[in-house]
Amino acid sequence: MDFKLPVELQRLREQIVDIATTKMIPTAKAAGEMHGPNRDIQRILAEVTPHIYPVECGGRLEHRQRSLAICVLREEMSRLCPDADHMFAQQGLCGTAILFGGTDEQKRRFVPAIANMDRLASFAVTEESGSDAGGLKTTAVASGDQWVLNGSKRLISHAGVAGTYVIFASTDPSQRAKGVSAFVVEEGTPGLSGKLMNFMVPYVVGELELADCHIPRDNILGQPGEGFRWAMQTLDVFRAAVGAHSVGFAQGALDLALDYAQRRELTKHQAIQAKLAEMATEIQAARLMVWQAAWLKDEGQDRQASMACAMAKMYASEMAVRVVNKGVQIMGGDGLNTRYFMQRYYREVRGTTIYEGTSEIQRYVISRQLLREARPYEGP
């Protein structure tokens, strides 16, 4: 059993740290907190995003450890430049759905522009029904050689600014989840519009409207009714990645709190020592859970991976909230001072327990599999 990252992923980790510290951080600082896409960050990500896409789709991925590579990149970008991580995550979600559900022709047509950051991407599931993905009200109706989409989405990253969307809509509402289909919709399509919402962190998130939105018949991913499958497979990958994203916030908070405590000579106090020890222990436990979940996904062990990804997402996100809270406590008032990045971690981390499946949904996924596989007790 080897708990080290493979050599190629160690190199990737070193590379992203270098890019983040020399390019992303200065760029993000110069722009300040933007409630819109940072196009300079987008250009820098063109050096990063190709590493999670296969060569035949315009990327540079030449090994089988894609999920783990995504986790490595997201941990470091979340720690060092959350603005870049948010954008990277959307490129990953949208492109991954196309990799899972798309034909070879669709992959060649849509993925290279996502992989190389020529187009921003968006993954649009959420509606007023929130976590109930089977209760989508957005519809898609076949009409000749086209599909006609109608409905609205909310809390959608890159809404109104993306060039390529994967949008989930119901083609048979009576079947609920089994009637959900996935479609690729491109910017400029008549009837597609979006507007950004305001949050306490500079998320590029908003609402989408589809009003008699006509798209080609061959823009469906797979067959009608397979959309929920593509969504769940994609979310398995990115639930582990949200775990890594959470670990990044937590690690950043620990690094900053430790540096602050040492400079202020606070580490002589046992109460501070205890907090730091607890933070470091929880971070390491979460990181190993994330790596195991990503490894299972990369090995094609989807049944085990689904539960492991839910566990990693739930534990790591809730852990990060606890760790960042402790970081703020160690720094006192300075933990909320805009001079320090701790306040940004504090604002950022709360969302990790909500997006890409709330903690409650993860508990449901875990308990459902536990109950399904339960055996009679054989102990004393």
C-alpha positions in Angstrom: 0.0 0.0 0.0 1.5 3.3 -1.2 0.2 6.6 0.2 2.4 8.8 -2.0 1.1 10.5 -5.1 2.4 9.0 -8.4 5.5 10.8 -9.7 3.6 12.5 -12.6 1.0 13.9 -10.1 3.8 15.1 -7.8 5.2 17.0 -10.8 1.7 18.3 -11.6 1.4 19.5 -8.0 4.7 21.4 -8.2 3.7 22.9 -11.5 0.4 24.2 -10.3 1.9 25.7 -7.2 4.4 27.5 -9.3 1.7 28.8 -11.7 -0.5 29.9 -8.8 2.2 31.7 -6.9 3.8 33.5 -9.9 0.8 34.2 -12.1 -2.6 33.5 -10.5 -2.1 35.2 -7.1 -0.7 38.5 -8.6 -3.4 38.6 -11.2 -6.2 38.0 -8.7 -4.8 40.6 -6.4 -4.6 43.2 -9.1 -8.2 42.6 -10.2 -9.7 42.5 -6.7 -12.9 40.6 -6.0 -14.8 40.6 -9.3 -18.5 39.6 -9.7 -17.8 38.5 -13.3 -15.3 36.3 -15.0 -11.6 37.3 -14.8 -10.4 36.9 -18.3 -6.8 37.1 -17.2 -7.3 34.1 -14.9 -9.0 32.4 -17.8 -5.9 32.8 -20.0 -3.6 31.5 -17.2 -5.8 28.4 -16.8 -5.1 27.5 -20.4 -1.8 26.2 -18.9 -3.7 24.0 -16.4 -7.0 22.7 -17.6 -5.6 20.7 -20.5 -4.0 18.4 -17.9 -7.4 16.9 -17.1 -8.5 16.2 -20.7 -7.3 13.4 -23.0 -5.0 14.2 -26.0 -7.7 13.3 -28.5 -9.9 16.0 -27.0 -7.3 18.7 -27.2 -5.8 18.1 -23.7 -2.5 16.7 -22.3 -3.8 13.9 -20.1 -1.7 10.8 -20.9 -2.3 8.7 -17.8 -5.4 7.1 -16.3 -5.5 9.0 -13.0 -7.8 11.8 -14.1 -9.9 12.1 -11.0 -6.8 12.2 -8.8 -5.2 14.8 -11.0 -8.3 17.0 -10.7 -8.1 16.7 -6.9 -4.5 17.6 -6.8 -5.1 20.7 -8.9 -8.2 21.8 -7.0 -6.5 21.5 -3.5 -3.6 23.7 -4.5 -5.7 26.3 -6.4 -8.3 26.5 -3.6 -5.4 27.1 -1.1 -3.7 29.7 -3.3 -6.2 31.2 -5.7 -9.9 30.4 -5.2 -10.9 32.5 -8.2 -8.9 30.2 -10.5 -10.4 27.1 -8.8 -14.0 28.2 -9.3 -13.4 28.7 -13.0 -11.4 25.4 -13.4 -14.2 23.5 -11.6 -16.8 24.6 -14.2 -14.6 23.7 -17.1 -14.2 20.3 -15.4 -17.9 19.7 -14.7 -19.2 20.6 -18.2 -16.4 18.8 -20.0 -16.6 15.7 -17.9 -20.4 15.3 -18.6 -19.5 15.4 -22.3 -16.8 12.8 -21.9 -19.2 10.5 -20.1 -22.2 10.9 -22.3 -21.0 12.3 -25.6 -20.3 10.6 -28.9 -16.7 10.7 -30.3 -17.9 13.5 -32.7 -19.4 15.5 -29.8 -16.2 15.2 -27.8 -14.2 16.4 -30.7 -16.6 19.2 -31.4 -17.1 20.6 -27.9 -14.3 19.5 -25.5 -11.2 21.1 -27.0 -12.5 24.7 -26.5 -13.4 23.8 -22.9 -10.0 22.1 -22.2 -8.0 25.0 -23.7 -10.1 27.7 -22.0 -11.2 29.2 -25.3 -14.8 29.0 -24.0 -16.0 29.2 -20.5 -18.2 26.2 -19.6 -21.3 25.6 -17.4 -23.0 22.6 -15.9 -26.7 23.4 -15.3 -28.8 21.1 -13.2 -30.2 23.2 -10.2 -33.7 24.7 -10.2 -36.1 25.7 -7.5 -36.3 22.0 -6.6 -32.8 22.2 -5.2 -31.4 18.8 -4.4 -34.3 17.0 -6.1 -32.6 16.5 -9.5 -35.5 14.2 -10.5 -38.0 17.0 -10.1 -36.7 19.2 -12.9 -39.3 21.6 -14.4 -37.2 22.5 -17.4 -38.4 20.5 -20.4 -37.0 19.4 -23.8 -39.4 18.5 -26.5 -38.4 16.9 -29.8 -39.5 18.9 -32.9 -38.3 17.6 -36.2 -34.5 17.8 -36.3 -34.4 19.9 -33.2 -35.0 19.9 -29.5 -36.9 22.8 -27.9 -36.0 23.7 -24.3 -38.1 25.7 -22.0 -37.6 26.5 -18.3 -35.2 28.2 -15.8 -32.2 27.3 -13.8 -30.7 29.0 -10.8 -27.4 28.9 -8.9 -25.6 28.1 -12.1 -22.0 28.9 -12.3 -21.0 30.9 -15.4 -24.7 31.6 -16.2 -24.8 34.1 -19.0 -21.1 34.2 -19.6 -20.3 30.6 -20.7 -19.7 29.6 -24.3 -20.8 26.0 -23.8 -23.5 24.7 -21.4 -24.5 21.2 -20.5 -28.1 21.7 -19.5 -30.3 19.0 -17.9 -34.0 18.9 -18.8 -36.9 16.5 -18.6 -37.9 14.7 -21.8 -40.5 12.6 -19.8 -41.6 14.3 -16.6 -43.6 11.2 -15.6 -40.4 9.2 -15.2 -38.7 11.8 -12.9 -35.0 11.0 -12.8 -35.3 8.4 -15.5 -36.8 11.0 -17.8 -34.0 13.5 -17.4 -31.8 14.1 -20.5 -28.6 16.2 -21.0 -28.0 18.7 -23.8 -25.2 20.8 -25.1 -26.3 24.4 -25.7 -24.0 27.0 -27.1 -23.9 30.7 -26.4 -25.8 32.8 -28.8 -28.6 30.3 -29.1 -31.9 32.2 -29.5 -33.9 31.9 -26.3 -30.9 31.4 -24.0 -30.2 34.1 -21.5 -28.6 34.5 -18.1 -27.9 37.0 -15.4 -25.5 36.9 -12.5 -26.5 36.9 -8.8 -24.6 38.4 -5.9 -22.9 36.4 -3.1 -20.7 37.1 -0.2 -17.8 35.7 -2.2 -17.2 36.6 -5.9 -18.8 33.5 -7.4 -19.7 33.9 -11.1 -23.1 32.3 -10.4 -26.5 33.2 -11.7 -29.8 32.3 -13.3 -30.5 30.8 -16.8 -33.7 31.2 -18.8 -34.6 29.0 -21.7 -37.5 30.3 -23.8 -38.3 28.2 -26.9 -34.6 27.5 -27.1 -34.0 25.5 -30.3 -30.9 23.3 -30.5 -29.9 20.6 -33.0 -31.3 17.1 -32.5 -27.8 15.7 -32.2 -26.8 18.0 -29.3 -28.3 15.4 -26.8 -25.7 13.5 -24.8 -26.5 9.8 -25.2 -30.2 8.8 -25.4 -33.3 10.5 -23.9 -33.5 9.5 -20.3 -29.8 9.1 -19.7 -29.1 12.6 -18.4 -29.4 11.7 -14.7 -26.7 8.9 -15.3 -24.3 11.4 -16.8 -25.0 13.9 -14.0 -24.3 11.3 -11.3 -21.1 10.0 -12.9 -19.9 13.6 -13.3 -20.8 14.5 -9.7 -19.0 11.4 -8.4 -15.8 12.8 -9.8 -16.4 16.3 -8.6 -17.7 15.3 -5.2 -14.2 14.0 -4.5 -12.9 17.2 -6.1 -15.0 19.3 -3.8 -13.4 17.4 -1.0 -10.0 18.4 -2.3 -11.2 22.0 -2.8 -12.3 21.9 0.9 -8.9 20.5 2.0 -7.3 23.3 0.1 -9.2 25.9 2.1 -8.5 24.1 5.3 -4.7 23.8 4.6 -4.6 27.5 3.7 -6.3 28.4 6.9 -3.9 26.2 8.9 -0.8 27.6 7.2 -1.9 31.2 7.8 -3.0 30.6 11.4 0.3 28.8 12.2 2.3 31.6 10.7 0.3 34.2 12.5 0.5 32.4 15.9 4.3 31.9 15.6 4.9 35.6 14.7 2.7 36.7 17.6 4.3 34.1 20.0 1.0 32.5 20.6 2.2 29.0 20.2 3.5 28.8 23.7 -0.1 28.5 24.8 -1.5 24.9 25.0 -4.9 26.0 23.8 -3.4 27.3 20.6 -1.2 24.2 20.2 -4.3 22.0 20.6 -6.2 23.8 18.0 -3.3 23.5 15.5 -2.9 19.8 16.2 -6.6 19.2 15.7 -6.6 21.2 12.4 -3.6 19.3 11.0 -5.0 15.9 12.0 -8.4 16.6 10.4 -6.9 17.9 7.2 -4.7 14.8 6.8 -7.6 12.5 7.4 -9.8 14.3 4.8 -7.0 14.4 2.2 -6.5 10.6 2.4 -10.3 10.1 2.1 -10.3 12.3 -1.0 -7.3 10.5 -2.6 -8.9 7.1 -2.0 -12.2 8.2 -3.5 -10.5 9.6 -6.6 -8.4 6.5 -6.9 -11.5 4.2 -6.8 -13.1 6.3 -9.5 -9.9 6.1 -11.7 -9.8 2.4 -11.2 -13.3 2.0 -12.5 -14.7 0.7 -9.2 -17.8 2.9 -9.6 -20.0 1.2 -7.0 -17.4 1.6 -4.2 -16.4 5.0 -5.6 -19.9 6.5 -5.3 -20.0 5.9 -1.6 -16.3 6.9 -1.1 -16.9 10.1 -3.0 -19.9 11.0 -0.9 -18.0 10.3 2.3 -15.0 12.4 1.1 -17.2 15.3 0.1 -19.3 15.3 3.3 -16.4 14.8 5.7 -13.9 17.2 4.0 -16.4 20.0 3.5 -17.6 19.8 7.1 -14.0 19.5 8.3 -13.0 22.6 6.4 -15.7 24.6 8.1 -14.4 23.5 11.5 -10.8 24.1 10.6 -11.4 27.6 9.2 -13.4 28.5 12.2 -10.5 27.5 14.4 -8.1 29.6 12.2 -10.3 32.6 12.7 -10.4 32.0 16.4 -6.6 31.8 16.6 -6.2 35.1 14.8 -9.0 36.8 16.8 -10.2 40.0 15.2 -7.5 39.7 12.5 -9.2 36.6 11.3 -11.9 38.8 9.9 -9.6 41.6 8.8 -9.4 42.1 5.1 -5.7 42.5 5.4 -5.5 38.7 5.9 -6.8 36.0 3.6 -8.4 34.1 6.5 -11.6 36.1 6.0 -11.8 34.9 2.4 -11.4 31.3 3.5 -14.1 32.0 6.0 -16.5 33.3 3.4 -15.6 30.6 0.8 -15.7 27.5 3.0 -19.4 27.7 3.9 -20.5 26.9 0.4 -18.6 23.6 0.3 -21.3 21.8 2.3 -24.0 22.9 -0.1 -22.9 22.8 -3.8 -22.5 19.6 -5.8 -24.7 17.8 -3.3 -25.4 19.0 0.2 -24.2 17.2 3.2 -27.7 15.9 3.7 -27.6 14.4 0.2 -24.2 12.8 0.9 -25.6 11.2 4.1 -28.5 9.8 2.1 -26.2 8.3 -0.5 -24.0 6.8 2.1 -26.8 5.3 4.2 -28.6 4.0 1.2 -25.6 2.0 0.1 -24.9 0.8 3.7 -28.4 -0.5 4.0 -28.4 -2.1 0.5 -25.2 -4.0 1.4 -25.9 -4.8 5.0 -25.1 -8.3 6.2 -26.3 -10.1 9.4 -24.1 -9.4 12.3 -21.4 -12.1 12.8 -19.7 -10.8 16.0 -19.8 -12.1 19.5 
